[in-house]
Amino acid sequence: MWRQLVLSPFFGTTSLSKVFWFYGLGVSCSYTLLGAILDPQSETARMGYAVGGLLIGISWCVMLWRCAFNSPYPFLGRFVRTTVVFVLLALPLVLYFAVRPR
């Protein structure tokens, strides 16, 4: 059951709303809450937390891409895929500003 719960969005068999609300916002909010509770103090812990968030974000983009047309509205699938492309194109710029030396 857990395997299906985790892997089904990567195969494109989950509804778009479930991917957005549960796998996207739910997991992201939980990860943010975990970071607020643990409050990583060292630079290594902060970098590990950032890499974990990056992996969650990229996996969410993959899930959204695969499940984009699992919606009753075709325009929503095109919108989601366009948004995913813009997010992935902007990611290197965001990473540069996040990890550049000050």
N, CA, C and O atoms as CSV, one atom per row, in Angstrom:
chain,resi,resn,atom,element,x,y,z
A,1,MET,N,N,0.806,-1.180,0.000
A,1,MET,CA,C,0.000,0.000,0.000
A,1,MET,C,C,0.862,1.262,0.000
A,1,MET,O,O,0.606,2.182,-0.776
A,2,TRP,N,N,1.888,1.317,0.866
A,2,TRP,CA,C,2.751,2.490,0.906
A,2,TRP,C,C,3.486,2.668,-0.404
A,2,TRP,O,O,3.687,3.788,-0.874
A,3,ARG,N,N,3.883,1.558,-0.984
A,3,ARG,CA,C,4.597,1.627,-2.257
A,3,ARG,C,C,3.716,2.234,-3.340
A,3,ARG,O,O,4.172,3.071,-4.119
A,4,GLN,N,N,2.463,1.817,-3.391
A,4,GLN,CA,C,1.529,2.370,-4.363
A,4,GLN,C,C,1.251,3.845,-4.076
A,4,GLN,O,O,1.142,4.648,-5.003
A,5,LEU,N,N,1.137,4.200,-2.807
A,5,LEU,CA,C,0.871,5.584,-2.420
A,5,LEU,C,C,2.008,6.503,-2.861
A,5,LEU,O,O,1.772,7.630,-3.295
A,6,VAL,N,N,3.237,6.014,-2.745
A,6,VAL,CA,C,4.392,6.835,-3.096
A,6,VAL,C,C,4.659,6.832,-4.598
A,6,VAL,O,O,5.000,7.871,-5.162
A,7,LEU,N,N,4.512,5.688,-5.249
A,7,LEU,CA,C,4.919,5.569,-6.649
A,7,LEU,C,C,3.832,5.897,-7.670
A,7,LEU,O,O,4.158,6.217,-8.813
A,8,SER,N,N,2.569,5.831,-7.304
A,8,SER,CA,C,1.513,6.035,-8.307
A,8,SER,C,C,1.558,7.417,-8.964
A,8,SER,O,O,1.281,7.502,-10.160
A,9,PRO,N,N,1.890,8.505,-8.261
A,9,PRO,CA,C,1.979,9.787,-8.975
A,9,PRO,C,C,3.120,9.835,-9.991
A,9,PRO,O,O,3.025,10.544,-10.993
A,10,PHE,N,N,4.189,9.095,-9.741
A,10,PHE,CA,C,5.297,9.077,-10.690
A,10,PHE,C,C,4.942,8.328,-11.968
A,10,PHE,O,O,5.562,8.544,-13.009
A,11,PHE,N,N,3.951,7.451,-11.892
A,11,PHE,CA,C,3.489,6.728,-13.080
A,11,PHE,C,C,2.329,7.438,-13.765
A,11,PHE,O,O,1.859,6.980,-14.807
A,12,GLY,N,N,1.855,8.552,-13.196
A,12,GLY,CA,C,0.790,9.324,-13.812
A,12,GLY,C,C,-0.593,8.764,-13.607
A,12,GLY,O,O,-1.487,9.032,-14.408
A,13,THR,N,N,-0.799,7.986,-12.549
A,13,THR,CA,C,-2.106,7.366,-12.322
A,13,THR,C,C,-2.920,8.054,-11.232
A,13,THR,O,O,-4.019,7.600,-10.913
A,14,THR,N,N,-2.412,9.123,-10.662
A,14,THR,CA,C,-3.091,9.828,-9.576
A,14,THR,C,C,-3.779,11.069,-10.138
A,14,THR,O,O,-3.315,11.646,-11.121
A,15,SER,N,N,-4.875,11.477,-9.521
A,15,SER,CA,C,-5.565,12.673,-9.987
A,15,SER,C,C,-4.717,13.914,-9.716
A,15,SER,O,O,-3.934,13.960,-8.768
A,16,LEU,N,N,-4.893,14.899,-10.559
A,16,LEU,CA,C,-4.117,16.127,-10.429
A,16,LEU,C,C,-4.403,16.831,-9.115
A,16,LEU,O,O,-3.490,17.381,-8.499
A,17,SER,N,N,-5.635,16.825,-8.683
A,17,SER,CA,C,-5.963,17.504,-7.422
A,17,SER,C,C,-5.278,16.836,-6.237
A,17,SER,O,O,-4.819,17.521,-5.323
A,18,LYS,N,N,-5.203,15.509,-6.241
A,18,LYS,CA,C,-4.528,14.804,-5.149
A,18,LYS,C,C,-3.029,15.098,-5.162
A,18,LYS,O,O,-2.418,15.274,-4.109
A,19,VAL,N,N,-2.444,15.149,-6.351
A,19,VAL,CA,C,-1.016,15.465,-6.450
A,19,VAL,C,C,-0.757,16.875,-5.939
A,19,VAL,O,O,0.212,17.108,-5.217
A,20,PHE,N,N,-1.623,17.817,-6.312
A,20,PHE,CA,C,-1.419,19.203,-5.889
A,20,PHE,C,C,-1.608,19.353,-4.392
A,20,PHE,O,O,-0.733,19.893,-3.716
A,21,TRP,N,N,-2.733,18.887,-3.854
A,21,TRP,CA,C,-3.053,19.135,-2.449
A,21,TRP,C,C,-2.275,18.249,-1.486
A,21,TRP,O,O,-1.693,18.744,-0.521
A,22,PHE,N,N,-2.259,16.933,-1.743
A,22,PHE,CA,C,-1.626,16.016,-0.792
A,22,PHE,C,C,-0.109,15.977,-0.967
A,22,PHE,O,O,0.643,16.240,-0.029
A,23,TYR,N,N,0.329,15.645,-2.189
A,23,TYR,CA,C,1.767,15.470,-2.412
A,23,TYR,C,C,2.500,16.810,-2.496
A,23,TYR,O,O,3.689,16.886,-2.184
A,24,GLY,N,N,1.815,17.843,-2.905
A,24,GLY,CA,C,2.449,19.146,-3.030
A,24,GLY,C,C,2.378,19.950,-1.757
A,24,GLY,O,O,3.358,20.058,-1.020
A,25,LEU,N,N,1.231,20.505,-1.505
A,25,LEU,CA,C,1.094,21.383,-0.345
A,25,LEU,C,C,1.207,20.637,0.976
A,25,LEU,O,O,1.829,21.138,1.913
A,26,GLY,N,N,0.627,19.467,1.070
A,26,GLY,CA,C,0.680,18.710,2.319
A,26,GLY,C,C,2.097,18.323,2.707
A,26,GLY,O,O,2.517,18.537,3.844
A,27,VAL,N,N,2.827,17.756,1.766
A,27,VAL,CA,C,4.199,17.334,2.051
A,27,VAL,C,C,5.100,18.553,2.269
A,27,VAL,O,O,5.949,18.536,3.160
A,28,SER,N,N,4.928,19.603,1.473
A,28,SER,CA,C,5.758,20.804,1.632
A,28,SER,C,C,5.521,21.476,2.982
A,28,SER,O,O,6.472,21.889,3.646
A,29,CYS,N,N,4.273,21.584,3.383
A,29,CYS,CA,C,3.976,22.192,4.686
A,29,CYS,C,C,4.519,21.328,5.825
A,29,CYS,O,O,5.033,21.855,6.811
A,30,SER,N,N,4.409,20.025,5.694
A,30,SER,CA,C,4.947,19.125,6.723
A,30,SER,C,C,6.466,19.252,6.813
A,30,SER,O,O,7.027,19.263,7.909
A,31,TYR,N,N,7.130,19.349,5.664
A,31,TYR,CA,C,8.591,19.487,5.648
A,31,TYR,C,C,9.018,20.821,6.254
A,31,TYR,O,O,10.011,20.888,6.978
A,32,THR,N,N,8.273,21.876,5.960
A,32,THR,CA,C,8.563,23.182,6.541
A,32,THR,C,C,8.369,23.165,8.049
A,32,THR,O,O,9.176,23.726,8.790
A,33,LEU,N,N,7.309,22.527,8.499
A,33,LEU,CA,C,7.058,22.409,9.932
A,33,LEU,C,C,8.171,21.614,10.613
A,33,LEU,O,O,8.612,21.967,11.706
A,34,LEU,N,N,8.616,20.552,9.970
A,34,LEU,CA,C,9.722,19.762,10.501
A,34,LEU,C,C,10.987,20.614,10.631
A,34,LEU,O,O,11.701,20.524,11.630
A,35,GLY,N,N,11.258,21.439,9.616
A,35,GLY,CA,C,12.419,22.319,9.686
A,35,GLY,C,C,12.294,23.357,10.788
A,35,GLY,O,O,13.289,23.720,11.415
A,36,ALA,N,N,11.074,23.841,11.031
A,36,ALA,CA,C,10.874,24.818,12.106
A,36,ALA,C,C,11.034,24.170,13.476
A,36,ALA,O,O,11.530,24.800,14.410
A,37,ILE,N,N,10.619,22.926,13.596
A,37,ILE,CA,C,10.745,22.217,14.880
A,37,ILE,C,C,12.202,21.856,15.151
A,37,ILE,O,O,12.696,22.070,16.258
A,38,LEU,N,N,12.891,21.314,14.158
A,38,LEU,CA,C,14.276,20.883,14.339
A,38,LEU,C,C,15.239,22.061,14.362
A,38,LEU,O,O,16.253,22.006,15.058
A,39,ASP,N,N,14.951,23.122,13.620
A,39,ASP,CA,C,15.769,24.331,13.557
A,39,ASP,C,C,17.245,24.006,13.384
A,39,ASP,O,O,18.017,24.125,14.335
A,40,PRO,N,N,17.654,23.594,12.170
A,40,PRO,CA,C,19.053,23.222,11.941
A,40,PRO,C,C,19.994,24.395,12.208
A,40,PRO,O,O,19.835,25.471,11.632
A,41,GLN,N,N,20.964,24.180,13.075
A,41,GLN,CA,C,21.874,25.241,13.498
A,41,GLN,C,C,23.168,25.270,12.684
A,41,GLN,O,O,23.663,26.348,12.356
A,42,SER,N,N,23.710,24.123,12.362
A,42,SER,CA,C,24.985,24.104,11.658
A,42,SER,C,C,24.777,24.332,10.159
A,42,SER,O,O,23.684,24.123,9.632
A,43,GLU,N,N,25.816,24.753,9.503
A,43,GLU,CA,C,25.752,24.997,8.058
A,43,GLU,C,C,25.485,23.701,7.299
A,43,GLU,O,O,24.770,23.704,6.297
A,44,THR,N,N,26.053,22.604,7.768
A,44,THR,CA,C,25.837,21.308,7.133
A,44,THR,C,C,24.377,20.873,7.260
A,44,THR,O,O,23.794,20.364,6.303
A,45,ALA,N,N,23.795,21.072,8.427
A,45,ALA,CA,C,22.389,20.708,8.631
A,45,ALA,C,C,21.471,21.574,7.777
A,45,ALA,O,O,20.488,21.079,7.225
A,46,ARG,N,N,21.782,22.853,7.666
A,46,ARG,CA,C,20.971,23.742,6.824
A,46,ARG,C,C,21.077,23.352,5.361
A,46,ARG,O,O,20.084,23.379,4.634
A,47,MET,N,N,22.274,22.990,4.925
A,47,MET,CA,C,22.456,22.580,3.532
A,47,MET,C,C,21.726,21.264,3.269
A,47,MET,O,O,21.127,21.087,2.208
A,48,GLY,N,N,21.773,20.338,4.234
A,48,GLY,CA,C,21.032,19.090,4.097
A,48,GLY,C,C,19.530,19.316,4.027
A,48,GLY,O,O,18.828,18.658,3.258
A,49,TYR,N,N,19.044,20.250,4.832
A,49,TYR,CA,C,17.622,20.589,4.808
A,49,TYR,C,C,17.244,21.213,3.462
A,49,TYR,O,O,16.178,20.922,2.919
A,50,ALA,N,N,18.115,22.068,2.926
A,50,ALA,CA,C,17.856,22.697,1.636
A,50,ALA,C,C,17.861,21.663,0.505
A,50,ALA,O,O,17.027,21.730,-0.398
A,51,VAL,N,N,18.785,20.721,0.553
A,51,VAL,CA,C,18.835,19.666,-0.469
A,51,VAL,C,C,17.590,18.796,-0.385
A,51,VAL,O,O,17.031,18.414,-1.413
A,52,GLY,N,N,17.150,18.477,0.835
A,52,GLY,CA,C,15.911,17.709,0.992
A,52,GLY,C,C,14.716,18.456,0.413
A,52,GLY,O,O,13.871,17.849,-0.244
A,53,GLY,N,N,14.634,19.759,0.646
A,53,GLY,CA,C,13.556,20.563,0.075
A,53,GLY,C,C,13.634,20.619,-1.435
A,53,GLY,O,O,12.611,20.600,-2.120
A,54,LEU,N,N,14.851,20.689,-1.954
A,54,LEU,CA,C,15.034,20.682,-3.404
A,54,LEU,C,C,14.563,19.370,-4.016
A,54,LEU,O,O,13.900,19.366,-5.053
A,55,LEU,N,N,14.905,18.260,-3.374
A,55,LEU,CA,C,14.458,16.957,-3.874
A,55,LEU,C,C,12.943,16.823,-3.821
A,55,LEU,O,O,12.337,16.258,-4.731
A,56,ILE,N,N,12.329,17.338,-2.765
A,56,ILE,CA,C,10.870,17.311,-2.668
A,56,ILE,C,C,10.259,18.157,-3.776
A,56,ILE,O,O,9.285,17.744,-4.406
A,57,GLY,N,N,10.817,19.331,-4.017
A,57,GLY,CA,C,10.296,20.211,-5.067
A,57,GLY,C,C,10.421,19.612,-6.453
A,57,GLY,O,O,9.487,19.691,-7.251
A,58,ILE,N,N,11.564,19.016,-6.748
A,58,ILE,CA,C,11.759,18.396,-8.061
A,58,ILE,C,C,10.835,17.199,-8.230
A,58,ILE,O,O,10.265,17.005,-9.304
A,59,SER,N,N,10.679,16.394,-7.182
A,59,SER,CA,C,9.783,15.243,-7.297
A,59,SER,C,C,8.337,15.701,-7.480
A,59,SER,O,O,7.566,15.050,-8.186
A,60,TRP,N,N,7.964,16.824,-6.845
A,60,TRP,CA,C,6.616,17.352,-7.033
A,60,TRP,C,C,6.422,17.821,-8.473
A,60,TRP,O,O,5.350,17.632,-9.048
A,61,CYS,N,N,7.450,18.428,-9.054
A,61,CYS,CA,C,7.361,18.842,-10.458
A,61,CYS,C,C,7.182,17.638,-11.378
A,61,CYS,O,O,6.392,17.685,-12.321
A,62,VAL,N,N,7.909,16.566,-11.105
A,62,VAL,CA,C,7.767,15.342,-11.910
A,62,VAL,C,C,6.347,14.784,-11.765
A,62,VAL,O,O,5.726,14.392,-12.753
A,63,MET,N,N,5.841,14.750,-10.532
A,63,MET,CA,C,4.479,14.252,-10.311
A,63,MET,C,C,3.448,15.115,-11.042
A,63,MET,O,O,2.531,14.595,-11.678
A,64,LEU,N,N,3.605,16.429,-10.945
A,64,LEU,CA,C,2.665,17.324,-11.630
A,64,LEU,C,C,2.725,17.127,-13.135
A,64,LEU,O,O,1.688,17.118,-13.799
A,65,TRP,N,N,3.915,16.971,-13.680
A,65,TRP,CA,C,4.067,16.771,-15.121
A,65,TRP,C,C,3.370,15.485,-15.563
A,65,TRP,O,O,2.633,15.471,-16.549
A,66,ARG,N,N,3.613,14.411,-14.821
A,66,ARG,CA,C,3.042,13.113,-15.212
A,66,ARG,C,C,1.522,13.071,-15.053
A,66,ARG,O,O,0.843,12.393,-15.824
A,67,CYS,N,N,0.980,13.785,-14.068
A,67,CYS,CA,C,-0.462,13.721,-13.780
A,67,CYS,C,C,-1.209,14.958,-14.272
A,67,CYS,O,O,-2.366,15.153,-13.899
A,68,ALA,N,N,-0.591,15.790,-15.089
A,68,ALA,CA,C,-1.195,17.062,-15.487
A,68,ALA,C,C,-2.534,16.891,-16.188
A,68,ALA,O,O,-3.437,17.701,-15.982
A,69,PHE,N,N,-2.683,15.877,-16.996
A,69,PHE,CA,C,-3.920,15.714,-17.756
A,69,PHE,C,C,-4.912,14.773,-17.075
A,69,PHE,O,O,-5.881,14.341,-17.701
A,70,ASN,N,N,-4.681,14.452,-15.802
A,70,ASN,CA,C,-5.641,13.659,-15.027
A,70,ASN,C,C,-6.646,14.590,-14.355
A,70,ASN,O,O,-6.892,14.505,-13.152
A,71,SER,N,N,-7.206,15.460,-15.146
A,71,SER,CA,C,-8.162,16.449,-14.679
A,71,SER,C,C,-9.280,16.536,-15.717
A,71,SER,O,O,-9.042,16.270,-16.895
A,72,PRO,N,N,-10.472,16.898,-15.309
A,72,PRO,CA,C,-11.549,17.015,-16.289
A,72,PRO,C,C,-11.389,18.221,-17.214
A,72,PRO,O,O,-12.137,18.357,-18.182
A,73,TYR,N,N,-10.431,19.091,-16.932
A,73,TYR,CA,C,-10.242,20.301,-17.735
A,73,TYR,C,C,-8.916,20.235,-18.481
A,73,TYR,O,O,-7.860,20.312,-17.854
A,74,PRO,N,N,-8.945,20.093,-19.822
A,74,PRO,CA,C,-7.696,19.977,-20.587
A,74,PRO,C,C,-6.802,21.213,-20.482
A,74,PRO,O,O,-5.577,21.086,-20.496
A,75,PHE,N,N,-7.397,22.411,-20.378
A,75,PHE,CA,C,-6.570,23.615,-20.292
A,75,PHE,C,C,-5.739,23.609,-19.012
A,75,PHE,O,O,-4.655,24.192,-18.971
A,76,LEU,N,N,-6.241,22.951,-17.969
A,76,LEU,CA,C,-5.518,22.890,-16.707
A,76,LEU,C,C,-4.245,22.056,-16.858
A,76,LEU,O,O,-3.219,22.380,-16.260
A,77,GLY,N,N,-4.306,21.003,-17.641
A,77,GLY,CA,C,-3.115,20.191,-17.904
A,77,GLY,C,C,-2.041,20.985,-18.618
A,77,GLY,O,O,-0.862,20.891,-18.278
A,78,ARG,N,N,-2.448,21.776,-19.616
A,78,ARG,CA,C,-1.475,22.617,-20.328
A,78,ARG,C,C,-0.896,23.684,-19.410
A,78,ARG,O,O,0.299,23.974,-19.464
A,79,PHE,N,N,-1.744,24.268,-18.566
A,79,PHE,CA,C,-1.280,25.289,-17.623
A,79,PHE,C,C,-0.270,24.703,-16.635
A,79,PHE,O,O,0.767,25.310,-16.367
A,80,VAL,N,N,-0.574,23.531,-16.098
A,80,VAL,CA,C,0.320,22.889,-15.125
A,80,VAL,C,C,1.657,22.564,-15.768
A,80,VAL,O,O,2.705,22.813,-15.171
A,81,ARG,N,N,1.640,22.016,-16.965
A,81,ARG,CA,C,2.904,21.676,-17.619
A,81,ARG,C,C,3.720,22.923,-17.958
A,81,ARG,O,O,4.945,22.905,-17.840
A,82,THR,N,N,3.063,23.999,-18.376
A,82,THR,CA,C,3.769,25.245,-18.644
A,82,THR,C,C,4.397,25.794,-17.370
A,82,THR,O,O,5.533,26.268,-17.387
A,83,THR,N,N,3.666,25.729,-16.275
A,83,THR,CA,C,4.175,26.212,-14.995
A,83,THR,C,C,5.372,25.388,-14.532
A,83,THR,O,O,6.344,25.941,-14.018
A,84,VAL,N,N,5.308,24.084,-14.708
A,84,VAL,CA,C,6.426,23.210,-14.324
A,84,VAL,C,C,7.680,23.572,-15.122
A,84,VAL,O,O,8.780,23.593,-14.570
A,85,VAL,N,N,7.520,23.852,-16.399
A,85,VAL,CA,C,8.678,24.234,-17.224
A,85,VAL,C,C,9.293,25.529,-16.701
A,85,VAL,O,O,10.514,25.624,-16.575
A,86,PHE,N,N,8.462,26.531,-16.394
A,86,PHE,CA,C,8.991,27.789,-15.869
A,86,PHE,C,C,9.681,27.599,-14.520
A,86,PHE,O,O,10.718,28.211,-14.266
A,87,VAL,N,N,9.122,26.768,-13.666
A,87,VAL,CA,C,9.734,26.516,-12.359
A,87,VAL,C,C,11.099,25.855,-12.530
A,87,VAL,O,O,12.063,26.247,-11.872
A,88,LEU,N,N,11.186,24.871,-13.393
A,88,LEU,CA,C,12.461,24.175,-13.585
A,88,LEU,C,C,13.495,25.057,-14.280
A,88,LEU,O,O,14.693,24.889,-14.053
A,89,LEU,N,N,13.054,25.996,-15.123
A,89,LEU,CA,C,13.989,26.927,-15.740
A,89,LEU,C,C,14.492,27.967,-14.740
A,89,LEU,O,O,15.632,28.421,-14.838
A,90,ALA,N,N,13.650,28.347,-13.781
A,90,ALA,CA,C,14.041,29.348,-12.788
A,90,ALA,C,C,14.851,28.751,-11.645
A,90,ALA,O,O,15.500,29.488,-10.902
A,91,LEU,N,N,14.824,27.449,-11.493
A,91,LEU,CA,C,15.489,26.796,-10.373
A,91,LEU,C,C,16.988,27.086,-10.277
A,91,LEU,O,O,17.463,27.363,-9.176
A,92,PRO,N,N,17.757,27.036,-11.364
A,92,PRO,CA,C,19.195,27.354,-11.229
A,92,PRO,C,C,19.445,28.777,-10.722
A,92,PRO,O,O,20.381,29.001,-9.954
A,93,LEU,N,N,18.628,29.731,-11.139
A,93,LEU,CA,C,18.786,31.095,-10.671
A,93,LEU,C,C,18.496,31.206,-9.175
A,93,LEU,O,O,19.218,31.887,-8.446
A,94,VAL,N,N,17.457,30.547,-8.732
A,94,VAL,CA,C,17.115,30.550,-7.306
A,94,VAL,C,C,18.216,29.879,-6.497
A,94,VAL,O,O,18.587,30.370,-5.431
A,95,LEU,N,N,18.739,28.769,-6.988
A,95,LEU,CA,C,19.840,28.094,-6.290
A,95,LEU,C,C,21.080,28.973,-6.211
A,95,LEU,O,O,21.770,28.992,-5.191
A,96,TYR,N,N,21.361,29.691,-7.276
A,96,TYR,CA,C,22.528,30.577,-7.263
A,96,TYR,C,C,22.403,31.609,-6.160
A,96,TYR,O,O,23.349,31.818,-5.401
A,97,PHE,N,N,21.255,32.256,-6.059
A,97,PHE,CA,C,21.078,33.282,-5.040
A,97,PHE,C,C,20.984,32.690,-3.627
A,97,PHE,O,O,21.263,33.379,-2.647
A,98,ALA,N,N,20.597,31.432,-3.525
A,98,ALA,CA,C,20.470,30.808,-2.199
A,98,ALA,C,C,21.810,30.368,-1.630
A,98,ALA,O,O,22.009,30.433,-0.417
A,99,VAL,N,N,22.739,29.920,-2.478
A,99,VAL,CA,C,23.986,29.354,-1.960
A,99,VAL,C,C,25.215,30.198,-2.300
A,99,VAL,O,O,26.331,29.784,-1.983
A,100,ARG,N,N,25.061,31.333,-2.915
A,100,ARG,CA,C,26.225,32.146,-3.261
A,100,ARG,C,C,26.885,32.691,-1.973
A,100,ARG,O,O,26.211,32.929,-0.971
A,101,PRO,N,N,28.181,32.876,-2.025
A,101,PRO,CA,C,28.842,33.450,-0.852
A,101,PRO,C,C,28.450,34.915,-0.699
A,101,PRO,O,O,28.261,35.627,-1.685
A,102,ARG,N,N,28.333,35.341,0.519
A,102,ARG,CA,C,27.895,36.729,0.789
A,102,ARG,C,C,29.066,37.617,1.067
A,102,ARG,O,O,28.891,38.810,1.314
